[in-house]
Amino acid sequence: MFVKKYKKYGHNKPEINLTSMIDVMSILMSVFMVTAPMLTTGMSIDLPKGAKTAIQDAEKAVDISIDKSGNIFIGKEKISKSKLKTKLKSMLKQNPSMSIVISGDTKAQYGKVIEVMGELKSAGFKKVGLKTDPMIQNKKDK
């Protein structure tokens, strides 16, 4: 902090040098802009094609992924089928209005996705959606 003397009054006037603070803030902002999209992606899953409509509050929903091998993930954490129900019930206790989005790989067994949906229903979840990639429509189809 720099201090200048007032000539007229004889006392000190504190000043803050903002240049270094602006530099730090711009670096932090650029780091967050680069890393934020990486944090939102979960497992690499080939999603099936579906409608263009989006689920409301999908960005706030918990993502349960099922890969082509049938492994179940909550976010990036792999979880066994036996522990899935207890984990889901504890999550629902923490936030009763929580919504879930299931991301199933196109090569995942259909039965595995239905099993996870059954576990969600028995745990008490009301807001469950299936994540898809939007279909690309031809100009003739419109």
C-alpha positions in Angstrom: 0.0 0.0 0.0 1.4 3.4 -1.0 1.0 6.4 1.2 1.1 9.9 -0.1 1.3 13.0 2.0 -1.2 15.8 1.5 0.7 19.0 1.0 -2.2 21.1 2.0 -3.3 19.3 5.2 -0.1 17.5 6.2 -1.7 14.0 6.8 -1.3 10.7 5.0 -3.7 9.5 2.3 -3.7 5.7 1.8 -4.0 4.4 -1.7 -4.4 0.9 -3.0 -2.6 -0.3 -6.1 -5.2 -2.2 -8.1 -3.0 -3.3 -10.9 -1.8 -6.5 -9.2 -5.3 -7.3 -7.9 -6.7 -7.0 -11.4 -4.0 -9.3 -12.8 -4.7 -11.9 -10.2 -8.5 -11.7 -10.8 -8.1 -12.0 -14.6 -5.9 -15.1 -14.2 -8.4 -16.7 -11.7 -11.3 -15.9 -14.1 -9.5 -17.5 -17.0 -8.7 -20.6 -15.0 -12.3 -21.0 -13.9 -13.5 -20.5 -17.4 -11.3 -23.3 -18.7 -11.9 -25.8 -15.8 -15.7 -25.3 -15.4 -16.7 -27.2 -18.5 -14.4 -30.1 -17.5 -16.1 -30.4 -14.1 -19.6 -30.9 -15.5 -18.8 -33.9 -17.6 -19.0 -37.3 -16.1 -18.1 -40.6 -17.7 -17.5 -40.9 -21.4 -20.8 -42.4 -22.5 -22.2 -42.8 -26.0 -25.7 -41.5 -25.4 -28.7 -42.6 -27.5 -30.4 -40.0 -29.8 -33.6 -38.5 -28.6 -35.8 -35.5 -28.5 -34.6 -31.9 -28.4 -36.5 -31.0 -25.2 -34.4 -30.6 -22.1 -35.2 -31.7 -18.6 -35.8 -28.7 -16.3 -33.0 -28.2 -13.8 -30.9 -30.9 -15.5 -27.7 -29.1 -14.5 -28.6 -29.4 -10.8 -29.6 -33.0 -11.1 -27.4 -35.9 -10.0 -26.1 -37.9 -12.9 -26.1 -41.7 -12.7 -24.2 -43.2 -15.6 -24.2 -46.8 -16.9 -21.4 -47.6 -19.3 -21.4 -50.3 -22.0 -19.9 -52.9 -19.5 -22.8 -52.3 -17.1 -20.8 -50.4 -14.5 -22.9 -47.9 -12.5 -21.4 -44.5 -11.6 -22.8 -41.7 -9.5 -21.0 -38.7 -10.9 -17.5 -40.1 -11.4 -17.7 -42.5 -8.4 -18.1 -46.2 -9.4 -20.7 -47.9 -7.2 -21.7 -51.5 -6.9 -25.4 -52.5 -7.3 -25.6 -53.7 -3.7 -24.6 -50.3 -2.3 -26.6 -48.3 -4.8 -29.9 -48.3 -2.9 -28.4 -47.3 0.5 -26.4 -44.5 -1.2 -29.6 -43.2 -3.0 -31.6 -43.3 0.2 -29.0 -41.2 2.0 -28.9 -38.7 -0.9 -32.7 -38.4 -0.8 -32.6 -37.8 3.0 -30.2 -34.9 2.5 -32.2 -33.3 -0.3 -35.9 -34.6 -0.7 -36.4 -32.5 -3.9 -33.4 -33.9 -5.7 -33.8 -35.0 -9.3 -31.8 -37.7 -11.1 -30.7 -38.0 -14.7 -29.7 -41.4 -16.0 -27.1 -41.5 -18.7 -27.1 -44.9 -20.3 -24.6 -45.9 -23.0 -26.2 -47.0 -26.3 -24.4 -50.4 -25.9 -25.5 -50.8 -22.2 -28.0 -53.5 -21.5 -31.5 -52.2 -21.4 -32.2 -54.4 -18.3 -29.4 -52.6 -16.4 -31.0 -49.2 -17.0 -34.4 -50.6 -15.9 -32.8 -52.0 -12.7 -31.3 -48.6 -11.8 -34.7 -47.0 -12.5 -36.3 -49.6 -10.2 -33.8 -48.8 -7.4 -34.5 -45.1 -7.8 -38.2 -45.7 -7.5 -37.9 -48.0 -4.5 -35.6 -45.4 -2.9 -38.4 -42.8 -3.2 -37.2 -40.5 -6.1 -40.0 -38.8 -8.0 -37.9 -36.7 -10.5 -36.1 -39.1 -12.8 -35.1 -38.5 -16.4 -33.1 -40.2 -19.2 -30.3 -38.2 -20.8 -30.0 -38.3 -24.6 -28.2 -36.5 -27.3 -30.5 -34.3 -29.4 -31.5 -35.8 -32.8 -30.4 -33.9 -35.9 -33.5 -33.4 -38.1 -33.3 -33.2 -41.8 -34.8 -30.1 -43.5 -37.4 -32.4 -45.1 -38.6 -33.7 -41.7 -39.5 -30.3 -40.5 
